[in-house]
Amino acid sequence: MGSQKGRRTGGPSVHYQIVFYVDDTDAETWGVRLKANRRWGWLSLALILAPVLVSCQKPPQAALEGARSALDSASAAGALRYAEKAYREAESTYKSGMMEVARQKGRLAPLRRFQTADSLLTRAFNLAWEAARQARDLQRNLEIQALNEQASLREEVLTWRRSLDGALNNFRAERHWSSAELSLETAARLIREKEFQAALETIAKGRQALVMVRDVVAEYTNHEAQELTRWRAWVQETLRESRERGTYAIIVDKSAHKTYLVKAGKLIRTYACDLGYNSAWQKLFAGDGATPEGKYHVTQVKRASKYYRALPLNFPNDADRKRFRENKARGIISSRAGIGKNIEIHGSGGRGEDWTEGCVALSDADMDHLLRYAGAGTPVTIVRRSDQWP
């Protein structure tokens, strides 16, 4: 037994157990602290991101208003008329910007991004101002052009007026000239109203009217050249007959607005005269305002008439009737037109203008003098132009 006490061959196993003990009070404290820290973290993150989120959510109101104002200014400057392409591009870009703003507003606030909308609206602003600039520049150029063209047309109108005033009343030429003058007046009004393009178009119409004046005058001049030989012959025949018979005769030169009284082929007296309002042409039909050209004679003496005193002529004569029939057949005059009548040398003239329906008008004093020598049967030759005077 003593030996057993000297050796240990075995014994009970020894186990060590480490136990961490936390009472319930400490555990609760740690949990509260962890939750609090989490709350503070989220709050800090929110504070950091808040400015970004707010800035992303705010629409570009200033850009919207600026673009809209620029478009209104461009429209007021006439961009729709004078720079439509540029204006339409600005308008389209503005609408795209508006649509982008609306699209972003439809998204969740944290996801909204207005940078594209702002860029579009800024571009719309710039395009609108460019359209306004183009419109103003074009209007200035049009104004300068319109003023220059107006001055040029005015000079042309005045030049033709001087030319027409030095000739017989050419009703067709006068009608076209009046159209040109009206275009000039209309253009002046349009320029005052800043309607420069319309003014230029009106000036172009005025120039076309002057082209018609030129054509009518050219036709008239050619016709005169062709007829001049005939008129000279009429005058020579009248003077020869007067010389041979020792009688009085009357010759009317329409271009000179003169009526000549001759006896025995020699000039006795010259009277100023007024003619028909369309005196430049041969009479074609009733109501055309032309003073007839031809060889006539006085049919009677009227000591009292509507126009003081009068010497009626045998118009129409055979040559007039033949020409009238031919003109109808060729369609130059209407088939319903009449040939005309009651052509006279009468008083109430001396007005210095052509106003009659086709008659030759002398002043009353000149009619008194003429009637001392002229009577029924006195030859009367009317020509448009002639250089064969006694």
Secondary structure by P-SEA (a helix, b strand, c coil): caaaaacccccbbbbbbbbbbbcaaaaaaaaaaaaaaaaaaaaaaaaaaaaaaaaaaccaaaaaaaaaaaaaaaaaaccccccaaaaaaaaaaaaaaaaaaaaaaacccccccaaaaaaaaaaaaaaaaaaaaaaaaaaaaaaaaaaaaaaaaaaaaaaaaaaaaaccccaaaaaaaaaaaaaaaaaaaaaaacaaaaaaaaaaaaaaaaaaaaaaaaaaaaaaaaaaaaaaaaaaaaaaaaaaacbbbbbbbccccbbbbbcccccccccccccccccccccccccccbbbbbbbbbccccccccccbbbbcccccaaaaaaaaaaaaacccccccccccccccccccccccccccbbbbccaaaaaaaaaccccccbbbbbccccccc
